[in-house]
Amino acid sequence: MLLSAEILPSVINADNEMITEGMIGWIIWIYLIKRTTNRTSNTTSEQIQVLCVRTGVSLSELARRINQSQQNFNTKLKRNTVKLKERIKIAEALGVTYEQYFVMANGEQIK
């Protein structure tokens, strides 16, 4: 069974805020990937996408915050070629810690 906005009419992020319909699409996408693989950790690109959903920041806004064009940043995500310096910059831009994984303000780790 596929998830849809009808099945998930309201989704709450870590700060108990409503997640927009556009973000629900990312949640569904990530859910389907996790459901179809047996991996215990995400790729860096998946980590960044989860982080954006949890912090309520769009990928285009994140690209702007780290001084990259949206097109360039999306290409790096698709190819999974985000460098360590960029991951550290992403963590700083979103107010989280990066330790080869992201740490939310509440201590939750996104690996």
Residue pairs with C-beta under 8 A, 6 or more apart in sequence:
2 28
2 32
3 28
3 31
3 32
4 28
5 21
5 24
8 24
8 27
8 28
10 18
11 18
11 19
11 23
11 24
11 27
12 18
12 19
13 19
13 53
13 54
13 55
13 56
14 54
14 104
14 106
14 108
15 56
17 56
19 27
19 53
19 56
22 58
23 53
23 56
26 49
26 52
26 53
27 53
29 49
30 46
30 49
30 50
30 53
33 46
34 42
41 111
42 50
42 110
42 111
43 80
44 80
44 82
44 87
45 76
45 77
45 78
45 80
45 82
47 101
47 102
47 110
47 111
48 59
48 62
48 77
48 82
48 87
48 90
49 59
49 77
50 110
51 90
51 94
51 96
51 102
51 110
52 58
52 59
52 62
52 94
54 104
54 108
54 110
55 94
55 95
55 96
55 104
57 65
57 94
59 70
59 73
59 74
59 77
60 70
62 73
62 90
62 93
62 94
63 69
63 70
63 72
63 73
63 74
64 70
65 93
65 94
66 73
66 86
66 89
66 90
66 93
68 76
68 86
76 82
76 86
82 90
87 98
88 98
90 98
91 97
91 98
91 102
95 105
96 102
96 103
96 104
96 105
97 103
101 109
101 110
101 111
102 109
102 110
103 109
103 110
104 110
